[in-house]
Amino acid sequence: MRMQALLALLLLCVVALPAWAMSLDRAKNDGLVGEQASGYLGIVSPPGSREVRDLVENVNLRRRDEYERIAARNGIALLQVEQLAGKRAIERSPKGHFVRLPNGSWQQL
């Protein structure tokens, strides 16, 4: 019985974990992260909290995996995919979000 209770508690923690983590939308809406021409997220005011750094790292790792798949499937350079993704992400960023300009400064749309 005790083992079942422990397993149930562990399962509850695993299922609830994403609810504790910061969402990408919230981080963007709060002005903590923004899109860059490189196709990856950046932290608007480094160093950012551990939670923000983890979010950016995780999202950027997933993006790089996807960019690599797209590049391989289309026989093009990874850099081309990254740049196109960055351009599109910036163009689609809503008012109030931050984007990084070519000079390295952040601009709020």
C-alpha positions as CSV (number, residue, x, y, z in Angstrom):
1,M,0.0,0.0,0.0
2,R,2.8,2.4,0.9
3,M,4.6,1.7,-2.4
4,Q,1.4,2.5,-4.3
5,A,1.0,5.8,-2.5
6,L,4.6,6.7,-3.2
7,L,4.1,5.8,-6.9
8,A,0.9,7.8,-7.1
9,L,2.7,10.8,-5.5
10,L,5.6,10.5,-8.0
11,L,3.2,10.3,-10.9
12,L,1.4,13.4,-9.6
13,C,4.7,15.3,-9.4
14,V,5.7,14.3,-13.0
15,V,2.4,15.3,-14.4
16,A,2.4,18.6,-12.5
17,L,6.0,19.5,-13.3
18,P,5.1,21.3,-16.6
19,A,2.6,23.5,-14.7
20,W,5.5,24.7,-12.5
21,A,7.8,25.5,-15.4
22,M,7.6,28.9,-17.0
23,S,5.9,28.9,-20.4
24,L,7.4,30.4,-23.5
25,D,4.3,32.6,-24.0
26,R,4.5,33.9,-20.5
27,A,8.3,34.6,-20.8
28,K,7.7,36.5,-24.0
29,N,4.7,38.4,-22.7
30,D,6.7,39.4,-19.6
31,G,9.6,40.7,-21.8
32,L,12.1,38.2,-20.4
33,V,12.9,36.5,-23.7
34,G,12.7,37.5,-27.4
35,E,13.3,36.3,-30.9
36,Q,16.6,36.8,-32.7
37,A,17.6,36.8,-36.4
38,S,19.6,33.6,-35.6
39,G,16.4,31.6,-35.3
40,Y,16.9,31.2,-31.5
41,L,15.5,32.8,-28.4
42,G,17.6,35.2,-26.4
43,I,17.3,36.5,-22.9
44,V,16.4,40.2,-23.0
45,S,18.1,41.2,-19.7
46,P,20.9,38.6,-19.0
47,P,21.6,36.7,-17.0
48,G,18.0,36.0,-16.3
49,S,16.7,33.6,-13.7
50,R,17.6,30.0,-13.7
51,E,14.0,29.2,-14.9
52,V,14.4,31.6,-17.8
53,R,17.8,30.3,-18.7
54,D,16.5,26.7,-18.6
55,L,13.5,27.6,-20.8
56,V,15.7,29.3,-23.4
57,E,18.1,26.4,-23.5
58,N,15.4,23.8,-23.8
59,V,13.5,25.7,-26.6
60,N,16.7,26.4,-28.5
61,L,17.8,22.8,-28.3
62,R,14.5,21.7,-29.7
63,R,14.6,24.4,-32.4
64,R,18.2,23.3,-33.4
65,D,17.0,19.7,-33.7
66,E,14.2,20.7,-36.0
67,Y,16.3,23.1,-38.0
68,E,18.8,20.2,-38.6
69,R,16.1,17.9,-39.8
70,I,14.7,20.6,-42.2
71,A,18.2,21.3,-43.5
72,A,19.0,17.6,-44.1
73,R,15.6,17.0,-45.7
74,N,16.0,19.9,-48.1
75,G,19.8,19.5,-48.7
76,I,20.5,23.0,-47.5
77,A,22.8,24.5,-44.9
78,L,21.7,24.7,-41.3
79,L,22.6,28.4,-41.3
80,Q,20.0,29.0,-44.1
81,V,17.3,27.3,-42.1
82,E,18.2,29.2,-38.9
83,Q,18.2,32.6,-40.7
84,L,14.8,31.9,-42.4
85,A,13.3,30.8,-39.1
86,G,14.6,33.8,-37.3
87,K,13.3,36.2,-40.0
88,R,9.8,34.5,-39.8
89,A,9.8,34.5,-36.0
90,I,10.6,38.2,-35.9
91,E,8.0,39.1,-38.5
92,R,5.4,37.1,-36.6
93,S,6.2,38.5,-33.2
94,P,3.2,40.5,-31.8
95,K,3.2,44.0,-30.5
96,G,4.8,44.2,-27.0
97,H,7.3,41.3,-27.6
98,F,11.0,41.9,-27.9
99,V,13.2,41.2,-30.9
100,R,17.0,41.5,-31.2
101,L,18.2,43.9,-33.8
102,P,21.3,43.2,-36.0
103,N,23.3,45.7,-33.8
104,G,22.6,43.4,-30.8
105,S,20.1,45.7,-29.0
106,W,16.7,44.6,-28.0
107,Q,13.6,46.4,-29.3
108,Q,10.1,46.1,-28.0
109,L,7.6,46.0,-30.9
